[in-house]
Amino acid sequence: MRRRNRTVGRIVAKAWSDSAFAGRLFADTASALVELDISVPAGKAVSAVRNAEFLTHVVLPSPRYAETASAYADIKAFGESYRDPRYAPLDWISRDPVFQARFEADPTAHLRSWGVRVSDGMTVSAVRNTLTRVWLILPVPPDADGMTDDLLDDVAAGWIPPVIRYASMEGPVRFDRLADR
């Protein structure tokens, strides 16, 4: 059974289909989330960035702690879930501050050493979740031909496979050929 994250799916689908909302999401994330009836708990913050053709963000997990079930926890889980075995070291990187600092200094080299194909010219940026701030990474949207109502409906329902999340890192994704459906 595939896991779905409806909270993040709604945000991604809205940002992909409404550029004005996307602009507000990056300018003032908390206010934009309120437009979708998503609230951030007091004392917590969400920051949003977008992947692009030659820029991919990788979320480093926060130190382990129990988060109350909420939209905030869904955003945290989305950023910190790496089901591709090549990303397995990211699941425990928060426990090793020396390795975390080394990864942040050159994420591309570390990813390549783990067998991740990072395209030439690609910039990989590491952002770190903390106990009070999580990062929402907006995946690269499909081109006009790939942006179908069916795809937006699937994404809004929480279907965001890893190939969409890190599509730009390994090269362009053909959204019409996703086998994870």
N, CA and C of each residue as an Amber inpcrd file, in Angstrom:
protein
   543
   0.8410000  -1.1820000   0.0000000   0.0000000   0.0000000   0.0000000
   0.8870000   1.2450000   0.0000000   0.5980000   2.1540000  -0.8940000
   1.3650000   3.3950000  -0.9570000   0.8800000   4.3640000   0.1070000
   1.8310000   5.0700000   0.7010000   1.4740000   6.0870000   1.6820000
   1.0580000   7.3540000   0.9570000   0.1140000   8.0290000   1.5220000
  -0.3500000   9.2920000   0.9620000  -0.2370000  10.3630000   2.0220000
   0.0500000  11.5550000   1.5790000   0.1460000  12.6910000   2.4830000
  -0.7680000  13.7720000   1.8940000  -2.0210000  13.7430000   2.3170000
  -3.0170000  14.6560000   1.7460000  -2.7240000  16.1270000   2.0600000
  -2.1490000  16.3850000   3.2190000  -1.8260000  17.7720000   3.5690000
  -0.8680000  18.3540000   2.5480000   0.2550000  17.6830000   2.3470000
   1.2510000  18.1810000   1.3980000   0.7060000  18.1090000  -0.0220000
  -0.0490000  17.0790000  -0.3330000  -0.6470000  16.9690000  -1.6600000
  -1.5170000  18.1630000  -2.0100000  -2.3380000  18.5900000  -1.0600000
  -3.1910000  19.7650000  -1.3030000  -2.3450000  21.0090000  -1.5560000
  -1.2800000  21.1620000  -0.7710000  -0.4150000  22.3350000  -0.9280000
   0.2650000  22.3120000  -2.2980000   0.8330000  21.1740000  -2.6640000
   1.5430000  21.0580000  -3.9390000   0.5870000  21.2830000  -5.1110000
  -0.5580000  20.6440000  -5.0860000  -1.5150000  20.7980000  -6.1900000
  -1.9590000  22.2520000  -6.3300000  -2.2080000  22.9250000  -5.2290000
  -2.6210000  24.3340000  -5.2650000  -1.4990000  25.2120000  -5.8190000
  -0.2640000  24.9670000  -5.3660000   0.8690000  25.7710000  -5.8400000
   1.1470000  25.5150000  -7.3130000   1.0130000  24.2790000  -7.7490000
   1.2290000  23.9630000  -9.1650000   0.1690000  24.6020000 -10.0610000
  -1.0460000  24.7040000  -9.5640000  -2.1380000  25.1920000 -10.4050000
  -2.4470000  26.6750000 -10.2180000  -1.8440000  27.3170000  -9.2280000
  -2.1330000  28.7210000  -8.9340000  -0.8190000  29.4410000  -8.5930000
  -0.2380000  30.0990000  -9.5850000   1.0700000  30.7350000  -9.3830000
   1.0150000  31.8490000  -8.3390000  -0.1190000  32.5320000  -8.2190000
  -0.2350000  33.5740000  -7.1950000  -0.1500000  32.9500000  -5.7990000
  -0.8160000  31.8140000  -5.6100000  -0.7200000  31.1110000  -4.3280000
   0.7200000  30.6770000  -4.0760000   1.3770000  30.1440000  -5.1050000
   2.7740000  29.7160000  -4.9500000   3.6420000  30.8840000  -4.4920000
   3.4350000  32.0540000  -5.0740000   4.1950000  33.2270000  -4.6570000
   3.9660000  33.5630000  -3.2000000   2.7070000  33.4900000  -2.7740000
   2.3960000  33.7540000  -1.3600000   2.9920000  32.6800000  -0.4600000
   3.0290000  31.4380000  -0.9390000   3.5780000  30.3330000  -0.1570000
   5.0530000  30.5700000   0.1500000   5.7920000  31.0930000  -0.8140000
   7.2210000  31.3320000  -0.6000000   7.4770000  32.6350000   0.1480000
   6.5930000  33.5940000   0.0150000   6.7680000  34.8820000   0.6940000
   6.3640000  34.8140000   2.1660000   5.2590000  34.1440000   2.4620000
   4.7400000  34.0580000   3.8310000   4.0130000  32.7260000   3.9650000
   4.7750000  31.6930000   4.2360000   4.2530000  30.3280000   4.2250000
   3.0540000  30.1530000   5.1500000   3.1460000  30.6230000   6.3760000
   2.0610000  30.4200000   7.3440000   0.7540000  31.0330000   6.8570000
   0.8150000  32.2390000   6.3130000  -0.4080000  32.8870000   5.8150000
  -0.9910000  32.1340000   4.6300000  -0.1340000  31.6630000   3.7330000
  -0.6210000  30.9120000   2.5750000  -1.2740000  29.6010000   3.0220000
  -0.7070000  28.9640000   4.0260000  -1.2870000  27.7140000   4.5140000
  -2.6740000  27.9450000   5.1110000  -2.8590000  29.0870000   5.7600000
  -4.1720000  29.4120000   6.3280000  -5.2410000  29.4430000   5.2290000
  -4.8640000  29.8710000   4.0210000  -5.8050000  29.8720000   2.8930000
  -6.3500000  28.4780000   2.6100000  -5.5870000  27.4450000   2.9670000
  -6.0290000  26.0600000   2.7770000  -6.5460000  25.4450000   4.0740000
  -6.8230000  26.3000000   5.0660000  -7.2690000  25.8530000   6.3900000
  -6.2540000  24.9420000   7.0690000  -4.9750000  25.2540000   6.8430000
  -3.8890000  24.5300000   7.4800000  -3.2230000  25.4960000   8.4500000
  -3.1990000  25.1170000   9.7200000  -2.5860000  25.9970000  10.7070000
  -1.2890000  25.3820000  11.2180000  -0.3960000  26.2550000  11.6040000
   0.8890000  25.8540000  12.1660000   0.8020000  26.0770000  13.6700000
   1.1600000  25.0800000  14.4770000   1.0620000  25.2210000  15.9340000
   1.9100000  26.3930000  16.4520000   1.4700000  26.9730000  17.5390000
   2.2190000  28.0570000  18.1800000   3.6340000  27.5870000  18.4870000
   4.5900000  28.4560000  18.2320000   5.9800000  28.1270000  18.4920000
   6.6530000  27.3190000  17.3980000   5.9220000  27.0150000  16.3310000
   6.4620000  26.2420000  15.2090000   6.4080000  27.1060000  13.9510000
   7.2190000  26.7580000  12.9540000   7.2360000  27.5000000  11.6980000
   7.4530000  26.5290000  10.5430000   6.9280000  26.9050000   9.3910000
   7.1420000  26.1650000   8.1500000   7.7580000  27.1380000   7.1590000
   8.8190000  26.7110000   6.5080000   9.4310000  27.5000000   5.4420000
   9.2920000  26.7040000   4.1540000   8.9640000  27.3750000   3.0740000
   8.7700000  26.6990000   1.7930000   9.7910000  27.1810000   0.7770000
  10.3230000  26.2270000   0.0310000  11.2140000  26.5050000  -1.0930000
  10.7980000  25.5820000  -2.2280000  11.2660000  25.9190000  -3.4200000
  10.8710000  25.0870000  -4.5590000  12.1000000  24.5220000  -5.2490000
  11.9580000  23.2750000  -5.6870000  12.9750000  22.6880000  -6.5380000
  12.8100000  23.2940000  -7.9280000  13.8820000  23.3130000  -8.6910000
  13.8600000  23.8660000 -10.0410000  14.6770000  22.9600000 -10.9450000
  14.7520000  23.3430000 -12.1940000  15.4380000  22.5010000 -13.1710000
  16.8650000  22.1620000 -12.7450000  17.5840000  23.1220000 -12.1760000
  18.9730000  22.8910000 -11.7880000  19.2160000  23.1240000 -10.2990000
  18.1720000  22.9920000  -9.4860000  18.2890000  23.1630000  -8.0400000
  17.3620000  22.1850000  -7.3420000  17.9280000  21.3770000  -6.4620000
  17.1320000  20.4410000  -5.6710000  17.4780000  20.6330000  -4.2000000
  16.4580000  20.6970000  -3.3740000  16.6420000  20.8130000  -1.9290000
  16.4510000  19.4350000  -1.2960000  17.3020000  19.1140000  -0.3650000
  17.1990000  17.8740000   0.3970000  17.0060000  18.2740000   1.8550000
  15.9830000  17.7100000   2.4870000  15.6850000  18.0310000   3.8870000
  16.4590000  17.0850000   4.8000000  17.2310000  17.6690000   5.6890000
  17.9010000  16.8830000   6.7190000  16.9630000  16.8170000   7.9190000
  16.7590000  15.6240000   8.4770000  15.7890000  15.4910000   9.5620000
  16.2360000  16.1610000  10.8460000  15.2430000  16.5280000  11.6200000
  15.4930000  17.0970000  12.9380000  15.8650000  15.9670000  13.8920000
  16.3850000  16.3180000  15.0530000  16.5600000  15.2800000  16.0750000
  15.2150000  14.6030000  16.3110000  15.2400000  13.3360000  16.6000000
  14.0040000  12.5650000  16.7680000  13.2010000  13.0590000  17.9660000
  11.9310000  13.2520000  17.7250000  11.0020000  13.6020000  18.7910000
   9.6100000  13.2600000  18.3230000   8.6980000  13.1020000  19.2510000
   7.3110000  12.7890000  18.9050000   6.5780000  14.0880000  18.6170000
   5.9400000  14.1430000  17.4670000   5.1600000  15.3210000  17.0680000
   3.6900000  14.9350000  17.0870000   2.8590000  15.7470000  17.7010000
   1.4280000  15.5110000  17.7290000   0.8960000  15.4820000  16.3050000
  -0.0090000  14.5690000  16.0350000  -0.6000000  14.4640000  14.6980000
  -1.2220000  15.7940000  14.3050000  -0.7700000  16.3280000  13.1770000
  -1.2590000  17.6150000  12.6890000  -0.7630000  17.8130000  11.2710000
  -1.2160000  18.8840000  10.6370000  -0.7100000  19.2330000   9.3100000
   0.7880000  19.5120000   9.3850000   1.2190000  20.1340000  10.4640000
   2.6480000  20.4030000  10.6670000   3.4330000  19.0910000  10.6700000
   2.9270000  18.0850000  11.3730000   3.5870000  16.7780000  11.4180000
   3.5940000  16.1340000  10.0330000   2.5310000  16.3320000   9.2520000
   2.4950000  15.7990000   7.8860000   3.5790000  16.4390000   7.0220000
   3.7610000  17.7410000   7.1570000   4.8000000  18.4440000   6.3870000
   6.1760000  17.9480000   6.8140000   6.3740000  17.7860000   8.1210000
   7.6440000  17.2700000   8.6420000   7.9090000  15.8740000   8.0950000
   6.9150000  15.0100000   8.1390000   7.0710000  13.6310000   7.6640000
   7.3900000  13.5930000   6.1670000   6.7510000  14.4530000   5.3890000
   7.0100000  14.4820000   3.9510000   8.4660000  14.8420000   3.6740000
   8.9750000  15.8320000   4.3570000  10.3500000  16.2450000   4.1350000
  11.3650000  15.2320000   4.5930000  11.0220000  14.4660000   5.6230000
  11.9860000  13.5530000   6.2270000  11.8000000  12.0950000   5.8160000
  10.9220000  11.8120000   4.8860000  10.7170000  10.4140000   4.5020000
  11.4720000  10.1120000   3.2140000  12.4180000   9.2170000   3.3330000
  13.2380000   8.8070000   2.2000000  13.0700000   7.3110000   2.0130000
  12.2020000   6.9090000   1.1120000  11.9360000   5.4910000   0.9030000
  12.9170000   4.8510000  -0.0790000  13.6070000   5.6590000  -0.8490000
  14.6310000   5.1500000  -1.7570000  15.8260000   4.7350000  -0.9000000
  16.2650000   3.4790000  -0.9720000  17.3550000   3.0260000  -0.0960000
  18.6540000   3.8150000  -0.2640000  18.8460000   4.4490000  -1.4010000
  20.0730000   5.2320000  -1.5830000  20.1130000   6.4220000  -0.6310000
  18.9610000   6.8840000  -0.1550000  18.8930000   8.0230000   0.7570000
  18.8750000   7.5990000   2.2240000  19.0450000   6.3140000   2.4990000
  18.9440000   5.8000000   3.8710000  19.8030000   6.5550000   4.8820000
  21.0380000   6.9670000   4.5400000  21.8190000   7.6940000   5.5480000
  21.1400000   8.9710000   6.0490000  20.2560000   9.5470000   5.2510000
  19.5730000  10.7620000   5.6990000  18.6280000  10.4900000   6.8590000
  18.1770000   9.2490000   6.9970000  17.2720000   8.9140000   8.0910000
  17.9430000   9.0380000   9.4550000  19.2530000   8.8950000   9.5270000
  19.9280000   8.9690000  10.8180000  20.9400000  10.1010000  10.9110000
  21.0160000  10.9400000   9.8990000  22.0360000  11.9880000   9.8630000
  21.9360000  12.9540000  11.0540000  20.7310000  13.1570000  11.5800000
  20.5710000  14.0930000  12.7020000  21.2690000  13.5980000  13.9700000
  21.5890000  12.3160000  14.0210000  22.2510000  11.7550000  15.1990000
  23.7610000  11.9440000  15.1680000  24.2880000  12.4310000  14.0510000
  25.7280000  12.5680000  13.8940000  26.0510000  13.9740000  13.3850000
  26.2750000  14.9250000  14.2820000  26.4910000  16.3110000  13.8650000
  27.7120000  16.5010000  12.9590000  28.7370000  15.6740000  13.1070000
  29.9200000  15.7980000  12.2500000  29.5550000  15.4000000  10.8210000
  28.8820000  14.2520000  10.6760000  28.4810000  13.8190000   9.3370000
  27.4910000  14.8050000   8.7250000  26.5790000  15.3370000   9.5400000
  25.6130000  16.3090000   9.0480000  26.3270000  17.5400000   8.5010000
  27.3130000  18.0370000   9.2090000  28.0690000  19.2100000   8.7480000
  28.8100000  18.8970000   7.4500000  29.3790000  17.7110000   7.3560000
  30.0670000  17.3190000   6.1200000  29.0830000  17.2260000   4.9570000
  27.9050000  16.6590000   5.2070000  26.8920000  16.5520000   4.1510000
  26.4600000  17.9420000   3.6960000  26.2090000  18.8250000   4.6560000
  25.7850000  20.1830000   4.3040000  26.8460000  20.9180000   3.4900000
  28.1170000  20.6280000   3.7390000  29.2010000  21.2910000   3.0150000
  29.2700000  20.8440000   1.5550000  28.9140000  19.5880000   1.2480000
  28.9740000  19.0940000  -0.1270000  27.9500000  17.9750000  -0.3310000
  26.6660000  18.3330000  -0.3780000  25.6420000  17.2930000  -0.5140000
  25.7590000  16.5000000  -1.8170000  26.1790000  17.1430000  -2.8890000
  26.2760000  16.4450000  -4.1700000  27.2670000  15.2890000  -4.0870000
  28.4250000  15.5280000  -3.5140000  29.4350000  14.4730000  -3.4070000
  28.9250000  13.3040000  -2.5720000  28.2460000  13.6010000  -1.4680000
  27.7330000  12.5230000  -0.6210000  26.6540000  11.7320000  -1.3410000
  25.7290000  12.4220000  -2.0080000  24.6740000  11.7150000  -2.7250000
  25.2690000  10.8160000  -3.8050000  26.2290000  11.3280000  -4.5470000
  26.8720000  10.5110000  -5.5850000  27.5710000   9.3000000  -4.9740000
  28.1890000   9.4750000  -3.8060000  28.8700000   8.3390000  -3.1630000
  27.8740000   7.2770000  -2.7130000  26.6120000   7.6520000  -2.5460000
  25.5680000   6.7040000  -2.1600000  24.8880000   6.0740000  -3.3710000
  25.3140000   6.4480000  -4.5790000  24.7280000   5.8670000  -5.7830000
  23.6000000   6.6760000  -6.3940000  23.3720000   7.8900000  -5.9010000
  22.3490000   8.7590000  -6.4790000  22.9660000   9.4690000  -7.6860000
  22.2890000   9.3790000  -8.8160000  22.7770000  10.0570000 -10.0110000
  22.3480000  11.5190000  -9.9300000  23.3220000  12.3970000  -9.7650000
  23.0470000  13.8300000  -9.7280000  23.5360000  14.3960000 -11.0480000
  22.6250000  14.9970000 -11.8060000  22.9520000  15.5360000 -13.1220000
  24.0500000  16.5830000 -13.0270000  24.8860000  16.6300000 -14.0690000
  25.8940000  17.6860000 -14.1470000  25.1890000  19.0330000 -14.1800000
  25.7290000  19.9980000 -13.4820000  25.1270000  21.3280000 -13.4330000
  24.0470000  21.4810000 -12.3750000  23.6840000  20.3820000 -11.7180000
  22.6550000  20.4150000 -10.6780000  23.2680000  20.9300000  -9.3790000
  22.5720000  21.8420000  -8.7290000  22.9490000  22.3070000  -7.4000000
  22.0460000  21.6040000  -6.3980000  22.6430000  21.0040000  -5.3920000
  21.8770000  20.3530000  -4.3330000  22.0560000  21.1850000  -3.0710000
  20.9550000  21.6170000  -2.5130000  20.9600000  22.4300000  -1.3080000
  20.3900000  21.6060000  -0.1520000  21.0890000  21.5780000   0.9510000
  20.5990000  20.8800000   2.1350000  19.9500000  21.8980000   3.0710000
  18.7160000  21.6360000   3.4530000  18.0220000  22.4420000   4.4550000
  17.7470000  21.5210000   5.6350000  17.7520000  22.0740000   6.8230000
  17.6490000  21.2450000   8.0260000  16.3930000  21.5650000   8.8160000
  15.5810000  20.5210000   9.0700000  14.4730000  20.6750000  10.0000000
  15.0470000  20.8020000  11.4010000  14.3390000  21.5360000  12.2400000
  14.7320000  21.6680000  13.6400000  13.5290000  21.2860000  14.4960000
  13.6690000  21.4590000  15.7770000  12.5430000  21.1570000  16.6620000
  11.3960000  22.1410000  16.4840000  11.6760000  23.3180000  15.9050000
  10.6230000  24.3380000  15.7810000  10.3710000  24.8020000  14.3450000
  11.1230000  24.3230000  13.3730000  10.9320000  24.7230000  11.9720000
  11.0810000  23.5060000  11.0650000  10.1220000  23.3700000  10.1540000
  10.2180000  22.3230000   9.1340000  10.1900000  22.9710000   7.7550000
  10.7600000  22.2620000   6.8100000  10.8560000  22.7500000   5.4410000
   9.8780000  22.0060000   4.5480000   9.1630000  22.7710000   3.7450000
   8.2680000  22.2230000   2.7390000   8.9460000  22.4500000   1.3930000
   9.2860000  21.3620000   0.7160000   9.9380000  21.4430000  -0.5770000
   8.8830000  21.2140000  -1.6510000   8.6850000  22.2110000  -2.4790000
   7.7230000  22.0820000  -3.5650000   8.4190000  21.4370000  -4.7560000
   7.9400000  20.2650000  -5.1920000   8.5620000  19.6040000  -6.3370000
   8.3920000  20.4120000  -7.6250000   9.2590000  20.1320000  -8.5860000
   9.1630000  20.7640000  -9.8970000   7.8380000  20.3330000 -10.5310000
   7.0510000  21.2820000 -11.0090000   5.7850000  20.8980000 -11.6440000
   6.0420000  20.3350000 -13.0450000   5.0950000  19.5550000 -13.5310000
   5.2230000  19.0770000 -14.9050000   5.0680000  20.2430000 -15.8810000
   5.4990000  20.0190000 -17.1170000   5.2870000  21.0450000 -18.1290000
   3.7940000  21.0860000 -18.4650000   3.4210000  21.9870000 -19.3310000
   2.0030000  22.1900000 -19.6620000   1.3450000  20.9040000 -20.1570000
   2.0620000  20.0960000 -20.9370000   1.4900000  18.8450000 -21.4490000
   1.2610000  17.8270000 -20.3450000   2.1290000  17.8290000 -19.3280000
   2.0040000  16.8630000 -18.2380000   1.0630000  17.2950000 -17.1300000
   0.7030000  18.5820000 -17.0940000  -0.1590000  19.1130000 -16.0290000
  -1.6140000  18.8250000 -16.3860000  -2.0450000  17.6290000 -16.0450000
  -3.4170000  17.2310000 -16.3520000  -4.2770000  17.3390000 -15.1020000
  -5.5720000  17.4080000 -15.3100000  -6.4920000  17.4260000 -14.1700000
  -6.3560000  16.1420000 -13.3510000  -6.1460000  15.0050000 -14.0320000
  -5.9870000  13.7350000 -13.3180000  -4.7540000  13.7620000 -12.4190000
  -3.6420000  14.2900000 -12.9430000  -2.4250000  14.3770000 -12.1350000
  -2.6580000  15.2860000 -10.9270000  -3.2590000  16.4500000 -11.1430000
  -3.5200000  17.3650000 -10.0220000  -4.4420000  16.7230000  -8.9930000
  -5.4460000  15.9810000  -9.4530000  -6.3440000  15.2860000  -8.5170000
  -5.5810000  14.2450000  -7.7080000  -4.6990000  13.4840000  -8.3780000
  -3.9030000  12.4690000  -7.6740000  -2.9790000  13.1180000  -6.6480000
  -2.3070000  14.1900000  -7.0420000  -1.4000000  14.8810000  -6.1200000
  -2.1890000  15.4530000  -4.9470000  -3.3140000  16.1040000  -5.2190000
  -4.1430000  16.6810000  -4.1470000  -4.6270000  15.6020000  -3.1750000
  -4.7780000  14.3690000  -3.6640000  -5.1970000  13.2600000  -2.8050000
  -4.0290000  12.6680000  -2.0200000  -2.8320000  13.2340000  -2.2150000
  -1.6910000  12.8040000  -1.4320000  -0.7130000  11.9200000  -2.1570000
  -0.9010000  11.7100000  -3.4480000  -0.0110000  10.8430000  -4.2210000
   1.1610000  11.6630000  -4.7480000   2.3030000  11.5900000  -4.0660000
   3.5060000  12.3080000  -4.4900000   4.6630000  11.3320000  -4.4020000
   4.8840000  10.5510000  -5.4610000   5.9670000   9.5590000  -5.3980000
   7.3380000  10.2180000  -5.3580000   8.3330000   9.4990000  -4.8390000
   9.6810000  10.0640000  -4.7550000  10.2230000  10.5710000  -6.0810000
   9.8320000   9.9360000  -7.1790000  10.3390000  10.3810000  -8.4770000
   9.9000000  11.8140000  -8.7760000   8.7550000  12.2350000  -8.2500000
   8.3260000  13.6300000  -8.4200000   9.1040000  14.5220000  -7.4520000
   9.2950000  14.0580000  -6.2260000   9.9600000  14.8910000  -5.2170000
  11.3650000  15.2850000  -5.6210000  12.1240000  14.3350000  -6.1930000
  13.5200000  14.6030000  -6.5310000  13.7720000  14.4730000  -8.0210000
  12.7400000  14.7610000  -8.8030000  12.8150000  14.6050000 -10.2510000
  13.9620000  15.3790000 -10.8680000  14.1310000  16.6040000 -10.4720000
  15.1200000  17.4460000 -11.1270000  16.5480000  16.9850000 -10.8570000
  16.7850000  16.2670000  -9.7590000  18.1420000  15.8660000  -9.4240000
  18.7090000  14.9050000 -10.4680000  17.9010000  13.9490000 -10.8840000
  18.3870000  12.9320000 -11.8040000  18.0020000  13.2080000 -13.2470000
  17.3300000  14.2900000 -13.5110000  16.9430000  14.6240000 -14.8750000
  15.4360000  14.7370000 -14.9910000  14.9600000  15.1630000 -16.1470000
  13.5180000  15.4020000 -16.3110000  12.6880000  14.1270000 -16.1480000
  11.5090000  14.2900000 -15.5870000  10.5850000  13.1790000 -15.3960000
   9.4780000  13.2860000 -16.4200000   9.1190000  12.1560000 -16.9800000
   7.9670000  12.1050000 -17.8740000   6.7670000  11.7550000 -16.9980000
   5.9660000  12.7260000 -16.6690000   4.8470000  12.5120000 -15.7640000
   3.8290000  11.5330000 -16.3320000   3.7890000  11.4230000 -17.6540000
   2.8430000  10.4910000 -18.2640000   3.3240000   9.0430000 -18.1950000
   4.5380000   8.8210000 -17.6940000   5.0890000   7.4660000 -17.6440000
   5.3910000   7.0140000 -16.2230000   4.7920000   7.6110000 -15.2520000
   5.0600000   7.2180000 -13.8680000   4.4400000   5.8520000 -13.5900000
   5.2760000   4.9080000 -13.1800000   4.8130000   3.5510000 -12.9380000
   4.2450000   3.3610000 -11.5490000   4.4170000   4.3530000 -10.6740000
   3.9900000   4.2290000  -9.2720000   2.4890000   4.4620000  -9.1010000
   1.7710000   4.6690000 -10.1520000   0.3460000   5.0100000 -10.0480000
  -0.4870000   3.8660000  -9.6110000
